[in-house]
Amino acid sequence: MELVVFITALKFFFIEGGEQFVVGIQTAKKIGLNPTIKITLAGISFAIALFFLLFYSHTLIPSRWLELALAITLYFFAARMFKEAFEDTDEEKEVEVIAFKYGYITVVSLESVENATALAALAFIDISGALAGAAISIAVFVVIALRSGRFIAKMPLDKLKLISGALLATTATPLVIYSSGIIAPGWLYWITPPLK
């Protein structure tokens, strides 16, 4: 199971890193680099705090309820990703700096909840595989971003959102099956193992 968790975390956080980097680059062009960095760091701090809150609360909540709650949260963010991927956006539309700033704060806050929830779901199964997968994917992405920032900034955001939404949905679906008590086929454990 450690390998399954490691690969899932690696894929999810690499795609999420790509999406957040592209959004951050676009935001920095509108509101400036320093405000973008401050908002991003605040979001990371919130995600870390939320991860620990979720991780240490799992001893107080039955596994079935926790699986269902995490699945619902992951489905919500998967639906949000799919919706954003198919929305028409006007690239040329001028947006006020203040509106763009608060828009980015909202996006970072939602992404923080999404990332903390996904990491908690994987950490309940195998914390070392989840944290190693997340850390390696983020480190690899940072290296790629520093070496080829222009290339990454040109990546289509809608494609990244589609991939991210698909990963969230495939992580959530087995959790719903486990929480309902339905007997799951063995191969499903290779997508997302149960939390217990």
MIBAFI-344251 format. One line per field, with one value per residue (C-alpha): x negated, y, z negated; residue in three letters. Coordinates in steps of 0.02 Angstrom, whole numbers, padded with zeros to 5 digits. Example, Ala and Ser with C-alpha at 12.3 -4.5 7.8 and 13.67 -1.06 7.14 Angstrom:
BEGIN
X: c(-00615,-00684)
Y: c(-00225,-00053)
Z: c(-00390,-00357)
r: c(ala,ser)
END
This chain:
BEGIN
X: c(00000,-00147,-00186,-00005,00002,-00168,-00122,00049,-00029,-00167,-00041,00083,-00039,-00141,00015,00075,-00097,-00087,00084,00039,-00122,-00030,00104,-00032,-00127,00033,00074,-00100,-00083,00076,00043,-00146,-00267,-00274,-00085,-00073,-00210,-00130,00041,-00038,-00138,00018,00110,-00031,-00028,00161,00145,00014,00120,00275,00180,00127,00303,00376,00238,00253,00444,00454,00437,00598,00704,00752,00661,00821,00880,00708,00697,00866,00824,00657,00738,00871,00738,00631,00784,00826,00653,00651,00817,00743,00591,00700,00813,00664,00584,00738,00782,00757,00629,00591,00402,00407,00530,00452,00481,00452,00298,00399,00527,00388,00301,00456,00492,00319,00343,00504,00418,00270,00387,00487,00329,00262,00417,00407,00222,00237,00388,00305,00144,00239,00338,00175,00082,00216,00169,-00020,-00094,-00271,-00217,-00099,-00226,-00369,-00262,-00207,-00384,-00467,-00335,-00348,-00540,-00540,-00415,-00515,-00671,-00575,-00494,-00661,-00742,-00600,-00481,-00430,-00380,-00276,-00192,-00130,-00051,00138,00221,00382,00287,00203,00372,00447,00304,00315,00504,00486,00356,00468,00619,00521,00457,00633,00732,00653,00679,00867,00871,00773,00881,01042,00983,00996,00874,00740,00640,00455,00396,00488,00363,00229,00319,00350,00335,00461,00417,00417)
Y: c(00000,00117,00116,00155,00302,00365,00364,00444,00584,00607,00627,00735,00860,00873,00920,01036,01118,01149,01226,01336,01393,01447,01538,01621,01682,01756,01838,01910,01999,02084,02125,02112,01979,02025,02020,01857,01777,01837,01766,01602,01583,01619,01483,01358,01395,01370,01206,01140,01186,01107,00948,00924,00961,00830,00704,00710,00712,00541,00453,00539,00500,00324,00276,00256,00433,00503,00413,00484,00661,00660,00588,00724,00859,00786,00771,00953,01009,00889,00966,01139,01092,01022,01176,01295,01193,01213,01392,01524,01651,01815,01830,02010,02068,02197,02162,02286,02248,02240,02120,02012,02011,01954,01829,01754,01749,01649,01530,01501,01470,01340,01258,01248,01154,01041,01000,00973,00858,00755,00738,00691,00558,00480,00505,00407,00257,00278,00440,00406,00367,00517,00642,00571,00578,00757,00815,00736,00801,00977,00972,00908,01039,01180,01124,01116,01285,01368,01291,01319,01445,01515,01343,01304,01475,01432,01267,01267,01292,01206,01044,01049,01076,00927,00813,00877,00852,00674,00632,00700,00603,00439,00465,00500,00360,00214,00308,00316,00128,00088,00203,00123,-00051,-00120,-00262,-00187,-00282,-00304,-00190,-00042,-00045,00001,00164,00219,00099,00112,00225,00083)
Z: c(00000,-00031,00155,00202,00081,00137,00323,00290,00187,00317,00460,00365,00292,00452,00551,00412,00407,00594,00582,00435,00517,00675,00573,00467,00621,00694,00526,00503,00670,00608,00425,00410,00349,00163,00129,00228,00122,-00041,00006,00063,-00100,-00203,-00104,-00133,-00321,-00325,-00229,-00352,-00503,-00426,-00382,-00563,-00624,-00505,-00541,-00730,-00728,-00643,-00811,-00870,-00716,-00653,-00492,-00390,-00431,-00398,-00229,-00180,-00237,-00145,00012,00013,-00007,00132,00247,00213,00267,00416,00475,00451,00557,00697,00692,00703,00843,00953,00908,01042,00984,01067,01064,01125,00993,00878,00695,00555,00450,00287,00363,00432,00263,00169,00306,00281,00092,00120,00242,00124,-00024,00074,00140,-00039,-00097,00056,00032,-00156,-00132,00005,-00094,-00253,-00159,-00097,-00262,-00357,-00251,-00251,-00316,-00256,-00077,-00072,-00139,-00034,00125,00089,00044,00196,00317,00247,00252,00432,00483,00402,00497,00661,00625,00591,00745,00867,00792,00961,01026,00871,00875,01051,00997,01026,00858,00911,00948,00777,00694,00789,00733,00554,00550,00617,00485,00347,00411,00424,00246,00180,00267,00173,00008,00042,00077,-00082,-00190,-00126,-00175,00002,00035,00147,00278,00240,00381,00303,00158,00285,00326,00146,-00002,-00146,-00292,-00418)
r: c(met,glu,leu,val,val,phe,ile,thr,ala,leu,lys,phe,phe,phe,ile,glu,gly,gly,glu,gln,phe,val,val,gly,ile,gln,thr,ala,lys,lys,ile,gly,leu,asn,pro,thr,ile,lys,ile,thr,leu,ala,gly,ile,ser,phe,ala,ile,ala,leu,phe,phe,leu,leu,phe,tyr,ser,his,thr,leu,ile,pro,ser,arg,trp,leu,glu,leu,ala,leu,ala,ile,thr,leu,tyr,phe,phe,ala,ala,arg,met,phe,lys,glu,ala,phe,glu,asp,thr,asp,glu,glu,lys,glu,val,glu,val,ile,ala,phe,lys,tyr,gly,tyr,ile,thr,val,val,ser,leu,glu,ser,val,glu,asn,ala,thr,ala,leu,ala,ala,leu,ala,phe,ile,asp,ile,ser,gly,ala,leu,ala,gly,ala,ala,ile,ser,ile,ala,val,phe,val,val,ile,ala,leu,arg,ser,gly,arg,phe,ile,ala,lys,met,pro,leu,asp,lys,leu,lys,leu,ile,ser,gly,ala,leu,leu,ala,thr,thr,ala,thr,pro,leu,val,ile,tyr,ser,ser,gly,ile,ile,ala,pro,gly,trp,leu,tyr,trp,ile,thr,pro,pro,leu,lys)
END
